[in-house]
């Protein structure tokens, strides 16, 4: 008599199980953020220094003409506010990736990546958690800026939210992609500076691109190709209830590319994060 051996088909995961995983990762990132109060303070110090000190000095030097989405002449600090919001998200995305490098060195990364859930979903949950933290920092900055007479339309605080989520995902996925190739914690600080400052200064965060074009056409093309420029412009227009469709397309495309690159890089069978410094899985 022949016997037939049957195997149970692999069972998929329910929506509740995916939601439990997402909630757990977001909660862990939130607790880490609450326990690192200096991270919250430092995230606000950088943009506030630009807002309160540098803007006061540059106000008389860098006049801003009437350009979309503004319908009248504006103060310099009003112009740079969206760029400072994006800067908060840029630093937060790099700091979240720094925590991934730390977790990999300490061995905590294996706890996350050995989960039976798809690795891409786990990394997306980590990315979403970092973006949620950046939103808290950005809205805290907007609250302080309100006392500095930086007051967008009331509905702008809501219309800017989708733009902040998308830009946070893009900058966070970029940091995650960079972290996949860094094996030691002390090396990440240098890489952060190498990425953050060129992206920030070669963008429309501090000055409009038409002024850059007047000074250097080559730098203008570099700034126009910078994904951070489009993140700033997406936030700038959304803060006034408008959509910059070109920036939306660029930010969405970069988010997809960076996220796919990070997922592939954290795949132990092919990625850059294949093995940690101690020989364990990255």
Beta strands, then each sheet from edge to edge (+ up, - down):
end
